[in-house]
Amino acid sequence: MAGVTFDKTTRHYPGAPVPAVDALDLEIGDGEFLVLVGPSGCGKSTSLRMLAGLEPVDRGSIRIGDRDVTDVDPNARDIAMVFQTYALYPHMTVGENMGFALKIAGRPKEEIRTRVQEAATILDLTDYLDRKPKALSGGQRQRVAMGRAIVRNPQVFCMDEPLSNLDAKLRVATRTQIASLQRRLGTTTVYVTHDQVEAMTMGDRVAVLKAGVLQQVDSPRHMYDNPANRFVAGFIGSPAMNLFEVPLNGGSPALGGYGFPVPREAAQALSGNQITIGIRPEDLRMRGEGEDGIPAEVILVEELGSDAFVHASAQSEGNELILIARVDPRTPPGKGEQIRLAPTGDVHLFDPQTGDRLTR
């Protein structure tokens, strides 16, 4: 096994105005499960493909362990790739698909049989080794694709949105299997997804990319509690963090008459006279009759059984602002009801011009 290092790694496609990946600096520990996440076109798949040798590196370098693999052929990097499409050979059985790479490498038949059997046991595929892919469900096919990677015993697993073709229920079950499998094998894994729920539930650490630039890399919990900037704050979390800009009047910005205290050092660090305030839905609660809060009108209630989320319209400088708050699922307010909302937990402050976090 080995760690992975991206050292100012850049990929600039010919004719593109900006790099797809711009000077990526990232260290992935030996045996770590790191998730690359971000919106479509942010450079996460390009980063993975550079690691696998499927895309050239224009500047910088990539190391696996102590070995510089920047210009090494893909088949010599000791990496196994799992794609979002299963890419199984339809005319081969499950066992033949799983052992094909070893067969091409000239491994003895007995070794191939042993490795395939071991992988099939791990993935609960023993009963399907003689079946063709068309006889399997989507989740089973994805496990076969995983098995094909496992039998190679690589230094690094590269997974490019492997769950995107599965339905919602199967995605939940399969992501749990992948995460537990990785911990069992201890193989360094780089996993790409656009789904931040996958990122938060699977990775030891999460790296967020935006327009080819690394925004933050951290543990899921710390990133959720301490987003480095407004983009990360709005991207990580479901439902998303409430983010709104208000004028900084006398050091105490207000929304609908409700004031938010701002530390002096945060106010002094601002680039202008506006400030961005961020509040997680679970940190924004309904207040009782006569209590202070942001006046708002309920426009939608999402009742999810164990949870309920209120979408409410508030006014900010003459503009409508939609706030989302987590409420008691047993006694949610009704549509059109007038309510008051106030923060009961962390309030995050950001500079509207730079997007940077103002408080730590």
Salt bridges, closest charged atoms under 4 A:
ASP7 OD2 - ARG63 NH1 3.78
ASP25 OD2 - LYS8 NZ 3.49
GLU32 OE2 - ARG205 NE 2.45
GLU55 OE1 - ARG11 NE 3.28
GLU55 OE2 - ARG49 NE 3.62
ASP58 OD2 - ARG11 NH1 3.11
GLU110 OE1 - ARG113 NH1 2.48
GLU111 OE2 - ARG107 NE 3.96
GLU111 OE2 - ARG115 NH2 2.78
GLU161 OE1 - HIS194 ND1 2.72
ASP195 OD2 - ARG171 NH2 3.38
GLU198 OE2 - ARG171 NH2 2.44
ASP204 OD1 - ARG183 NH2 3.35
ASP218 OD2 - HIS222 ND1 2.74
ASP225 OD1 - ARG221 NH2 2.92
GLU245 OE2 - ARG230 NH1 3.75
GLU291 OE2 - ARG287 NH2 3.76
GLU302 OE1 - HIS311 NE2 2.91
ASP307 OD1 - ARG326 NE 2.75
ASP328 OD1 - ARG330 NE 3.15
